[in-house]
């Protein structure tokens, strides 16, 4: 699926730009980046995945060019309780 197709697919679920979102099971971040386009610079996305390689791919993608919203890749297994650590949120 192409990026513009992902944006079109999720557009109806994003009522307005901005806000704090979570992409559970984000993988390498394809839909995360589509969501970032819809949220714009006032948005933030916690991109969670249990696969360390997927998180590393997201971090590499962030180094290659900034998305439109803030993306915070985090290792997490969404089948377990999620714990928020403010000290690691930046």
C-alpha positions as CSV (number, residue, x, y, z in Angstrom):
1,X,0.0,0.0,0.0
2,X,1.3,3.4,-0.9
3,X,1.7,6.2,1.6
4,X,-1.1,8.3,0.1
5,X,-3.4,5.3,0.3
6,X,-2.7,4.8,4.0
7,X,-3.5,8.5,4.6
8,X,-6.8,8.2,2.7
9,X,-7.6,5.0,4.6
10,X,-7.2,6.5,8.1
11,X,-8.3,10.1,7.3
12,X,-11.9,9.5,8.6
13,X,-10.6,8.4,12.0
14,X,-8.7,11.6,12.6
15,X,-11.2,14.3,13.5
16,X,-8.7,17.2,13.6
17,X,-5.0,17.9,13.6
18,X,-3.0,17.7,16.8
19,X,-3.4,15.6,19.9
20,X,-1.5,12.7,21.4
21,X,-2.0,9.3,19.8
22,X,-0.7,5.8,20.1
23,X,0.0,3.4,17.3
24,X,-0.2,0.0,18.9
25,X,1.8,-2.6,17.0
26,X,3.3,0.1,14.8
27,X,5.9,-2.1,13.1
28,X,8.3,-0.1,11.0
29,X,5.9,2.9,11.1
30,X,4.1,3.1,7.8
31,X,0.8,4.0,9.3
32,X,2.5,6.0,12.0
33,X,3.9,8.3,9.3
34,X,0.5,8.5,7.6
35,X,-1.1,9.5,10.9
36,X,1.7,12.1,11.4
37,X,0.8,13.7,8.1
38,X,-2.8,14.0,9.3
39,X,-1.9,15.3,12.8
40,X,0.6,17.9,11.7
41,X,3.2,19.7,13.9
42,X,0.8,19.9,16.9
43,X,0.5,16.1,17.1
44,X,2.5,13.4,18.9
45,X,2.4,9.7,18.3
46,X,3.7,7.0,20.6
47,X,4.7,4.2,18.1
48,X,4.7,1.0,20.1
49,X,5.9,-2.4,19.0
50,X,7.5,-5.4,20.7
51,X,9.9,-6.1,17.8
52,X,13.2,-4.3,18.6
53,X,14.1,-4.4,14.9
54,X,10.9,-2.5,14.0
55,X,11.6,0.1,16.7
56,X,15.2,0.5,15.3
57,X,13.8,0.9,11.8
58,X,11.5,3.6,13.0
59,X,14.4,5.4,14.8
60,X,16.5,5.2,11.6
61,X,13.5,6.6,9.6
62,X,13.3,9.5,12.0
63,X,17.0,10.3,11.5
64,X,16.5,10.3,7.7
65,X,14.0,13.1,7.8
66,X,11.5,14.6,10.2
67,X,7.8,13.6,10.1
68,X,5.1,16.2,10.3
69,X,4.2,15.3,13.9
70,X,6.4,14.1,16.7
71,X,6.9,10.4,16.7
72,X,8.1,8.6,19.8
73,X,9.1,5.0,19.0
74,X,8.9,2.7,22.1
75,X,9.4,-1.0,22.6
76,X,6.3,-2.4,24.2
77,X,4.2,-5.6,24.1
78,X,0.6,-4.4,23.9
79,X,-0.6,-7.7,25.3
80,X,0.9,-6.7,28.7
81,X,0.2,-3.6,30.8
82,X,1.6,-0.5,29.3
83,X,3.6,1.7,31.7
84,X,4.3,5.3,31.0
85,X,7.7,6.7,32.1
86,X,7.7,10.5,31.8
87,X,11.5,10.5,32.0
88,X,11.7,8.5,28.8
89,X,9.0,10.3,26.9
90,X,11.2,12.8,25.0
